[in-house]
Amino acid sequence: MADAFSSSSENVIERVVEVTAKTNVPVEKLDELYYIKNTCDFISQHQFQKVALQFPDELLVDSISIVAEIERITDAKLFILGDTSYGSCCVDEVAAEHVGADCIVHYGSSCLSASKRLPLMYVFEKRLVDLEKCASSFRELYPDTQSHIVILYDVSYAHAIDDLLTLLSQEYPNLIASELVVEGEQCFSHCQIKRKQKDACLSEQDNNQVLCLFGRQFFLKSGLSITDYSMFYVGQEGATLRNFMMTWNRCSFCSFDPITMTGRTESPSVNRTLMKRYYAIERAKDANVVGILVGTLGVAEYLSIIQQLKETIRRAGKKSYMFAMGKINVAKLANFLEIDIFVLIACPENSLLDSSEFYRPVVTPFEMEIACNKNREWSEEYVTDFRHLLPGLIGFCLHKKSLNQHFKGLYKYYFGEKRGRSHILLLLKGVKCNIFGGAVTGPMLTPNLYFNHPLQDLLN
């Protein structure tokens, strides 16, 4: 037990650390791999004076060469953000503000979570992929050419997806590829990355045509839902694939790893994972003291979800304490044995923490909502993005005690039975909405898409 809290000084000195050495990229290839010209154009066009360059650990080896090239072309003062406060996939706006940066250039893999404080440019790592072997693996995994399939991918392989789609689209007429999308007018990228247009998404959503989630957007055929599609993922096994599989857990998944150049059918272990998460929810129901772990300061609306969680926990008769400790580990959380359970507020890819080695379970905001809000039920729809739990979005669920507080004088409601489930019919300013089992739904509503009559607008 003592080893979890302290280490022998002799072991620390004699410890051998395995490091995979990454060679520097030659100067003549920097522009090809890191889009130096595009980055300089971004800086010059907006006349930024102080620029923060955020690198993941594996790309720090090239950071000095990149800075030298950008400084040679522009007059901007550059700062390297090497050790991010939380996950390297998230934009570290706090560290950038410490140096007074005018903007951030984020390198490497990204969860594409919305960031709204500073102008931002994404530069995705350009990893190699053998398209012929990828297409060959795809054909072996999907012998039925009429299958409805969505291509998902790590952002590092975004540059190759159009070519892959060209190779396969004639044989597979129902094959579609997801597009990268970002939220906000201040987000930019070196590649063809779209900005999410809420109005456009809503008009398509009414016809059940478009799905926007995790920085990906793809169009579904009329009359089909996401469960009618299979998913083909290009990239390595990791947080991104796990997040997709948990969210679309009723879809079959196959993947192709460009490093090992092998394709495989992903095992249905997601069902076992969901059962483990459900067990953690039962632990949360029995908890009296909850620790709220702030695992991001950059994802939009993190303050709103903190406030909502505190109120939900209070209504459930539990106490809550908030912790901001950067990257969490077993030793850090072991200092707070008074806490019965922790809830982690982080981006979708980092929120699914395996807490099997921790002394107390660590759950997501969605799981904590299920534990504390009797109107929310455990179902096949799993929410990893905490912003979908906020008022006005599809995952929002009113607490029973707050119904009258939110809608007093604005609605008439009645309880009845429909399809064997209790529901409330709300008449809000002439707009008819249904709340099934406490979860807000609307006409032609697709799971995980924005609600087309946001509650905050109706309450104005």
DRENGU-323960 format. One record per residue (C-alpha): x, y negated, z; residue in three letters. Coordinates in steps of 0.25 Angstrom, whole numbers, plus 5000, padded with zeros to 4 digits. Example, Ala and Ser with C-alpha at 12.3 -4.5 7.8 and 13.67 -1.06 7.14 Angstrom:
BEGIN
{{5049; 5018; 5031}; ALA}
{{5055; 5004; 5029}; SER}
END
This chain:
BEGIN
{{5000; 5000; 5000}; MET}
{{5011; 4990; 5003}; ALA}
{{5017; 4992; 4989}; ASP}
{{5005; 4984; 4984}; ALA}
{{5008; 4972; 4992}; PHE}
{{5024; 4972; 4992}; SER}
{{5035; 4978; 4984}; SER}
{{5049; 4982; 4989}; SER}
{{5060; 4972; 4985}; SER}
{{5069; 4983; 4981}; GLU}
{{5059; 4989; 4971}; ASN}
{{5057; 4975; 4965}; VAL}
{{5072; 4973; 4963}; ILE}
{{5073; 4987; 4957}; GLU}
{{5060; 4987; 4949}; ARG}
{{5062; 4989; 4934}; VAL}
{{5052; 4981; 4925}; VAL}
{{5049; 4986; 4911}; GLU}
{{5048; 4975; 4901}; VAL}
{{5045; 4976; 4887}; THR}
{{5054; 4967; 4880}; ALA}
{{5048; 4958; 4869}; LYS}
{{5057; 4953; 4858}; THR}
{{5056; 4938; 4854}; ASN}
{{5049; 4935; 4842}; VAL}
{{5059; 4929; 4831}; PRO}
{{5057; 4914; 4829}; VAL}
{{5053; 4916; 4815}; GLU}
{{5041; 4925; 4819}; LYS}
{{5036; 4916; 4830}; LEU}
{{5026; 4908; 4821}; ASP}
{{5021; 4921; 4815}; GLU}
{{5018; 4928; 4829}; LEU}
{{5015; 4915; 4838}; TYR}
{{5009; 4906; 4827}; TYR}
{{5019; 4894; 4831}; ILE}
{{5014; 4885; 4820}; LYS}
{{4999; 4887; 4824}; ASN}
{{5003; 4884; 4838}; THR}
{{5010; 4871; 4834}; CYS}
{{4999; 4867; 4825}; ASP}
{{4989; 4868; 4837}; PHE}
{{4998; 4860; 4846}; ILE}
{{5001; 4849; 4836}; SER}
{{4987; 4847; 4831}; GLN}
{{4982; 4845; 4845}; HIS}
{{4994; 4837; 4850}; GLN}
{{4997; 4846; 4862}; PHE}
{{5009; 4841; 4870}; GLN}
{{5009; 4852; 4881}; LYS}
{{5007; 4866; 4876}; VAL}
{{5006; 4879; 4885}; ALA}
{{5010; 4892; 4878}; LEU}
{{5005; 4904; 4886}; GLN}
{{5012; 4917; 4883}; PHE}
{{5009; 4931; 4888}; PRO}
{{5021; 4938; 4895}; ASP}
{{5024; 4947; 4882}; GLU}
{{5025; 4934; 4873}; LEU}
{{5034; 4926; 4883}; LEU}
{{5046; 4931; 4876}; VAL}
{{5042; 4922; 4863}; ASP}
{{5037; 4910; 4871}; SER}
{{5051; 4902; 4870}; ILE}
{{5052; 4904; 4855}; SER}
{{5037; 4900; 4853}; ILE}
{{5039; 4887; 4862}; VAL}
{{5052; 4883; 4854}; ALA}
{{5044; 4884; 4841}; GLU}
{{5032; 4876; 4845}; ILE}
{{5041; 4866; 4851}; GLU}
{{5049; 4865; 4839}; ARG}
{{5036; 4862; 4831}; ILE}
{{5028; 4853; 4841}; THR}
{{5031; 4843; 4851}; ASP}
{{5023; 4850; 4862}; ALA}
{{5028; 4854; 4876}; LYS}
{{5026; 4869; 4878}; LEU}
{{5024; 4877; 4890}; PHE}
{{5025; 4892; 4891}; ILE}
{{5015; 4899; 4900}; LEU}
{{5021; 4912; 4903}; GLY}
{{5015; 4918; 4916}; ASP}
{{5000; 4916; 4915}; THR}
{{4991; 4914; 4927}; SER}
{{4982; 4925; 4923}; TYR}
{{4981; 4934; 4911}; GLY}
{{4989; 4930; 4899}; SER}
{{4977; 4932; 4890}; CYS}
{{4971; 4920; 4896}; CYS}
{{4975; 4906; 4893}; VAL}
{{4982; 4900; 4905}; ASP}
{{4976; 4886; 4906}; GLU}
{{4980; 4884; 4920}; VAL}
{{4995; 4886; 4917}; ALA}
{{4994; 4877; 4905}; ALA}
{{4988; 4866; 4913}; GLU}
{{4999; 4867; 4923}; HIS}
{{5009; 4861; 4913}; VAL}
{{4998; 4852; 4907}; GLY}
{{4997; 4859; 4894}; ALA}
{{4988; 4853; 4883}; ASP}
{{4985; 4867; 4877}; CYS}
{{4989; 4882; 4878}; ILE}
{{4994; 4891; 4867}; VAL}
{{4991; 4905; 4872}; HIS}
{{4999; 4917; 4866}; TYR}
{{4996; 4932; 4866}; GLY}
{{4984; 4940; 4869}; SER}
{{4972; 4932; 4874}; SER}
{{4958; 4935; 4880}; CYS}
{{4953; 4923; 4873}; LEU}
{{4945; 4918; 4885}; SER}
{{4940; 4904; 4884}; ALA}
{{4949; 4893; 4890}; SER}
{{4945; 4879; 4890}; LYS}
{{4955; 4870; 4897}; ARG}
{{4966; 4868; 4886}; LEU}
{{4967; 4869; 4871}; PRO}
{{4972; 4883; 4868}; LEU}
{{4978; 4891; 4856}; MET}
{{4979; 4906; 4856}; TYR}
{{4991; 4912; 4849}; VAL}
{{4989; 4927; 4848}; PHE}
{{5001; 4937; 4848}; GLU}
{{5001; 4943; 4834}; LYS}
{{5003; 4958; 4836}; ARG}
{{5006; 4967; 4825}; LEU}
{{4995; 4977; 4821}; VAL}
{{4996; 4988; 4810}; ASP}
{{4983; 4986; 4803}; LEU}
{{4984; 4998; 4794}; GLU}
{{4985; 5007; 4807}; LYS}
{{4975; 4999; 4814}; CYS}
{{4965; 5001; 4803}; ALA}
{{4968; 5016; 4802}; SER}
{{4965; 5018; 4817}; SER}
{{4952; 5010; 4815}; PHE}
{{4948; 5020; 4804}; ARG}
{{4951; 5032; 4813}; GLU}
{{4944; 5026; 4825}; LEU}
{{4931; 5022; 4816}; TYR}
{{4929; 5032; 4806}; PRO}
{{4914; 5027; 4804}; ASP}
{{4916; 5015; 4794}; THR}
{{4902; 5010; 4798}; GLN}
{{4905; 5008; 4812}; SER}
{{4903; 4994; 4818}; HIS}
{{4917; 4990; 4824}; ILE}
{{4923; 4977; 4830}; VAL}
{{4938; 4975; 4829}; ILE}
{{4943; 4969; 4842}; LEU}
{{4957; 4965; 4845}; TYR}
{{4968; 4959; 4854}; ASP}
{{4970; 4945; 4849}; VAL}
{{4985; 4948; 4846}; SER}
{{4979; 4956; 4834}; TYR}
{{4970; 4946; 4829}; ALA}
{{4978; 4943; 4817}; HIS}
{{4977; 4957; 4811}; ALA}
{{4962; 4959; 4813}; ILE}
{{4957; 4953; 4800}; ASP}
{{4967; 4962; 4792}; ASP}
{{4962; 4974; 4800}; LEU}
{{4947; 4970; 4797}; LEU}
{{4951; 4969; 4782}; THR}
{{4956; 4983; 4782}; LEU}
{{4944; 4989; 4789}; LEU}
{{4932; 4981; 4785}; SER}
{{4929; 4987; 4771}; GLN}
{{4929; 5001; 4778}; GLU}
{{4921; 4996; 4790}; TYR}
{{4910; 4987; 4786}; PRO}
{{4905; 4985; 4800}; ASN}
{{4919; 4981; 4806}; LEU}
{{4920; 4968; 4812}; ILE}
{{4932; 4961; 4819}; ALA}
{{4931; 4951; 4831}; SER}
{{4936; 4937; 4830}; GLU}
{{4944; 4929; 4840}; LEU}
{{4936; 4918; 4846}; VAL}
{{4939; 4907; 4857}; VAL}
{{4931; 4898; 4865}; GLU}
{{4933; 4883; 4865}; GLY}
{{4938; 4872; 4855}; GLU}
{{4952; 4872; 4861}; GLN}
{{4955; 4886; 4858}; CYS}
{{4964; 4889; 4846}; PHE}
{{4972; 4900; 4840}; SER}
{{4982; 4903; 4829}; HIS}
{{4973; 4913; 4822}; CYS}
{{4958; 4913; 4818}; GLN}
{{4951; 4912; 4831}; ILE}
{{4937; 4906; 4832}; LYS}
{{4931; 4898; 4842}; ARG}
{{4918; 4903; 4849}; LYS}
{{4907; 4895; 4844}; GLN}
{{4896; 4897; 4854}; LYS}
{{4884; 4892; 4845}; ASP}
{{4889; 4901; 4834}; ALA}
{{4890; 4913; 4843}; CYS}
{{4876; 4910; 4848}; LEU}
{{4869; 4910; 4835}; SER}
{{4876; 4923; 4831}; GLU}
{{4873; 4929; 4844}; GLN}
{{4858; 4927; 4842}; ASP}
{{4860; 4937; 4830}; ASN}
{{4868; 4946; 4839}; ASN}
{{4880; 4944; 4829}; GLN}
{{4892; 4939; 4837}; VAL}
{{4899; 4943; 4849}; LEU}
{{4910; 4933; 4856}; CYS}
{{4918; 4939; 4867}; LEU}
{{4932; 4939; 4872}; PHE}
{{4937; 4930; 4861}; GLY}
{{4931; 4939; 4851}; ARG}
{{4919; 4937; 4841}; GLN}
{{4913; 4947; 4832}; PHE}
{{4900; 4948; 4824}; PHE}
{{4890; 4960; 4826}; LEU}
{{4881; 4964; 4815}; LYS}
{{4866; 4960; 4817}; SER}
{{4859; 4971; 4825}; GLY}
{{4872; 4977; 4831}; LEU}
{{4877; 4975; 4845}; SER}
{{4891; 4976; 4850}; ILE}
{{4888; 4990; 4855}; THR}
{{4886; 4994; 4840}; ASP}
{{4901; 4991; 4838}; TYR}
{{4914; 4998; 4841}; SER}
{{4927; 4991; 4844}; MET}
{{4940; 4992; 4838}; PHE}
{{4951; 4985; 4846}; TYR}
{{4965; 4981; 4841}; VAL}
{{4975; 4979; 4852}; GLY}
{{4981; 4986; 4864}; GLN}
{{4974; 4992; 4876}; GLU}
{{4972; 4981; 4886}; GLY}
{{4963; 4970; 4892}; ALA}
{{4957; 4966; 4879}; THR}
{{4952; 4979; 4875}; LEU}
{{4948; 4983; 4889}; ARG}
{{4939; 4970; 4889}; ASN}
{{4933; 4973; 4876}; PHE}
{{4930; 4987; 4880}; MET}
{{4924; 4983; 4893}; MET}
{{4915; 4973; 4887}; THR}
{{4910; 4981; 4875}; TRP}
{{4910; 4994; 4883}; ASN}
{{4899; 5000; 4874}; ARG}
{{4907; 4999; 4862}; CYS}
{{4918; 5010; 4857}; SER}
{{4932; 5004; 4856}; PHE}
{{4944; 5009; 4848}; CYS}
{{4957; 5002; 4848}; SER}
{{4970; 5001; 4840}; PHE}
{{4983; 4997; 4847}; ASP}
{{4992; 4990; 4837}; PRO}
{{5005; 4993; 4845}; ILE}
{{5003; 5008; 4846}; THR}
{{4995; 5008; 4832}; MET}
{{4985; 5018; 4837}; THR}
{{4970; 5017; 4838}; GLY}
{{4961; 5024; 4848}; ARG}
{{4947; 5025; 4853}; THR}
{{4946; 5018; 4867}; GLU}
{{4941; 5027; 4878}; SER}
{{4928; 5025; 4885}; PRO}
{{4936; 5021; 4898}; SER}
{{4928; 5008; 4898}; VAL}
{{4917; 5016; 4905}; ASN}
{{4926; 5020; 4916}; ARG}
{{4931; 5006; 4917}; THR}
{{4917; 5001; 4918}; LEU}
{{4914; 5011; 4929}; MET}
{{4926; 5006; 4937}; LYS}
{{4921; 4992; 4935}; ARG}
{{4907; 4996; 4940}; TYR}
{{4914; 5002; 4953}; TYR}
{{4921; 4988; 4955}; ALA}
{{4907; 4981; 4954}; ILE}
{{4902; 4991; 4965}; GLU}
{{4914; 4987; 4974}; ARG}
{{4911; 4972; 4971}; ALA}
{{4896; 4974; 4976}; LYS}
{{4902; 4979; 4989}; ASP}
{{4912; 4968; 4990}; ALA}
{{4910; 4957; 5001}; ASN}
{{4922; 4948; 4997}; VAL}
{{4925; 4945; 4982}; VAL}
{{4938; 4939; 4977}; GLY}
{{4937; 4931; 4964}; ILE}
{{4950; 4932; 4957}; LEU}
{{4952; 4920; 4947}; VAL}
{{4960; 4927; 4936}; GLY}
{{4959; 4916; 4926}; THR}
{{4959; 4900; 4926}; LEU}
{{4958; 4899; 4911}; GLY}
{{4946; 4907; 4906}; VAL}
{{4934; 4897; 4904}; ALA}
{{4923; 4897; 4915}; GLU}
{{4932; 4904; 4926}; TYR}
{{4927; 4894; 4936}; LEU}
{{4913; 4897; 4933}; SER}
{{4914; 4912; 4935}; ILE}
{{4921; 4910; 4948}; ILE}
{{4910; 4901; 4953}; GLN}
{{4899; 4911; 4948}; GLN}
{{4906; 4923; 4954}; LEU}
{{4907; 4916; 4968}; LYS}
{{4893; 4913; 4968}; GLU}
{{4889; 4927; 4963}; THR}
{{4898; 4933; 4974}; ILE}
{{4892; 4923; 4985}; ARG}
{{4877; 4927; 4981}; ARG}
{{4881; 4942; 4982}; ALA}
{{4885; 4939; 4997}; GLY}
{{4900; 4941; 4995}; LYS}
{{4912; 4932; 4998}; LYS}
{{4921; 4927; 4987}; SER}
{{4935; 4922; 4986}; TYR}
{{4943; 4916; 4974}; MET}
{{4957; 4920; 4971}; PHE}
{{4966; 4914; 4960}; ALA}
{{4979; 4922; 4960}; MET}
{{4983; 4923; 4945}; GLY}
{{4986; 4937; 4940}; LYS}
{{4981; 4947; 4950}; ILE}
{{4987; 4960; 4955}; ASN}
{{4985; 4970; 4966}; VAL}
{{4994; 4963; 4976}; ALA}
{{4987; 4950; 4975}; LYS}
{{4973; 4955; 4977}; LEU}
{{4978; 4964; 4988}; ALA}
{{4980; 4952; 4997}; ASN}
{{4965; 4950; 4998}; PHE}
{{4960; 4962; 5004}; LEU}
{{4948; 4955; 5010}; GLU}
{{4942; 4954; 4996}; ILE}
{{4933; 4965; 4992}; ASP}
{{4934; 4963; 4977}; ILE}
{{4939; 4954; 4967}; PHE}
{{4933; 4948; 4954}; VAL}
{{4943; 4943; 4944}; LEU}
{{4939; 4931; 4935}; ILE}
{{4948; 4933; 4922}; ALA}
{{4947; 4934; 4907}; CYS}
{{4940; 4946; 4902}; PRO}
{{4952; 4953; 4899}; GLU}
{{4958; 4951; 4913}; ASN}
{{4946; 4953; 4921}; SER}
{{4945; 4968; 4919}; LEU}
{{4956; 4971; 4930}; LEU}
{{4959; 4985; 4934}; ASP}
{{4958; 4984; 4949}; SER}
{{4961; 4998; 4952}; SER}
{{4974; 4995; 4959}; GLU}
{{4968; 4983; 4967}; PHE}
{{4964; 4984; 4981}; TYR}
{{4951; 4977; 4978}; ARG}
{{4943; 4978; 4965}; PRO}
{{4943; 4967; 4955}; VAL}
{{4931; 4965; 4946}; VAL}
{{4926; 4955; 4935}; THR}
{{4916; 4944; 4937}; PRO}
{{4906; 4952; 4929}; PHE}
{{4908; 4964; 4939}; GLU}
{{4907; 4955; 4951}; MET}
{{4894; 4949; 4945}; GLU}
{{4888; 4963; 4945}; ILE}
{{4892; 4965; 4959}; ALA}
{{4886; 4952; 4964}; CYS}
{{4874; 4949; 4955}; ASN}
{{4863; 4959; 4956}; LYS}
{{4857; 4954; 4943}; ASN}
{{4869; 4958; 4935}; ARG}
{{4869; 4973; 4932}; GLU}
{{4881; 4982; 4928}; TRP}
{{4879; 4985; 4913}; SER}
{{4887; 4989; 4901}; GLU}
{{4889; 4975; 4898}; GLU}
{{4902; 4971; 4904}; TYR}
{{4907; 4957; 4905}; VAL}
{{4922; 4954; 4906}; THR}
{{4921; 4939; 4903}; ASP}
{{4917; 4932; 4915}; PHE}
{{4911; 4920; 4907}; ARG}
{{4900; 4928; 4902}; HIS}
{{4895; 4929; 4917}; LEU}
{{4893; 4914; 4917}; LEU}
{{4879; 4907; 4916}; PRO}
{{4875; 4906; 4901}; GLY}
{{4882; 4918; 4896}; LEU}
{{4877; 4932; 4894}; ILE}
{{4884; 4939; 4906}; GLY}
{{4878; 4928; 4916}; PHE}
{{4868; 4935; 4926}; CYS}
{{4861; 4926; 4936}; LEU}
{{4861; 4930; 4951}; HIS}
{{4848; 4933; 4956}; LYS}
{{4849; 4923; 4967}; LYS}
{{4853; 4912; 4957}; SER}
{{4841; 4914; 4948}; LEU}
{{4832; 4903; 4955}; ASN}
{{4844; 4894; 4957}; GLN}
{{4848; 4894; 4942}; HIS}
{{4834; 4893; 4936}; PHE}
{{4825; 4887; 4946}; LYS}
{{4815; 4878; 4939}; GLY}
{{4820; 4882; 4925}; LEU}
{{4814; 4896; 4923}; TYR}
{{4802; 4905; 4925}; LYS}
{{4805; 4920; 4927}; TYR}
{{4799; 4933; 4930}; TYR}
{{4804; 4947; 4932}; PHE}
{{4799; 4958; 4924}; GLY}
{{4803; 4971; 4918}; GLU}
{{4809; 4973; 4904}; LYS}
{{4816; 4985; 4899}; ARG}
{{4816; 4990; 4913}; GLY}
{{4825; 4978; 4918}; ARG}
{{4821; 4966; 4926}; SER}
{{4822; 4953; 4919}; HIS}
{{4819; 4938; 4920}; ILE}
{{4813; 4930; 4909}; LEU}
{{4819; 4915; 4910}; LEU}
{{4812; 4904; 4904}; LEU}
{{4823; 4893; 4903}; LEU}
{{4819; 4881; 4896}; LYS}
{{4811; 4889; 4886}; GLY}
{{4822; 4899; 4883}; VAL}
{{4819; 4913; 4886}; LYS}
{{4830; 4922; 4892}; CYS}
{{4830; 4936; 4898}; ASN}
{{4838; 4940; 4910}; ILE}
{{4839; 4955; 4911}; PHE}
{{4844; 4960; 4924}; GLY}
{{4849; 4946; 4927}; GLY}
{{4858; 4945; 4914}; ALA}
{{4855; 4934; 4905}; VAL}
{{4852; 4938; 4891}; THR}
{{4845; 4931; 4879}; GLY}
{{4840; 4933; 4865}; PRO}
{{4849; 4941; 4856}; MET}
{{4860; 4941; 4866}; LEU}
{{4872; 4949; 4864}; THR}
{{4880; 4953; 4877}; PRO}
{{4892; 4945; 4880}; ASN}
{{4888; 4933; 4871}; LEU}
{{4884; 4920; 4875}; TYR}
{{4870; 4918; 4880}; PHE}
{{4863; 4909; 4870}; ASN}
{{4855; 4901; 4880}; HIS}
{{4866; 4898; 4891}; PRO}
{{4860; 4896; 4905}; LEU}
{{4868; 4884; 4908}; GLN}
{{4861; 4877; 4896}; ASP}
{{4847; 4881; 4900}; LEU}
{{4849; 4876; 4914}; LEU}
{{4853; 4862; 4910}; ASN}
END
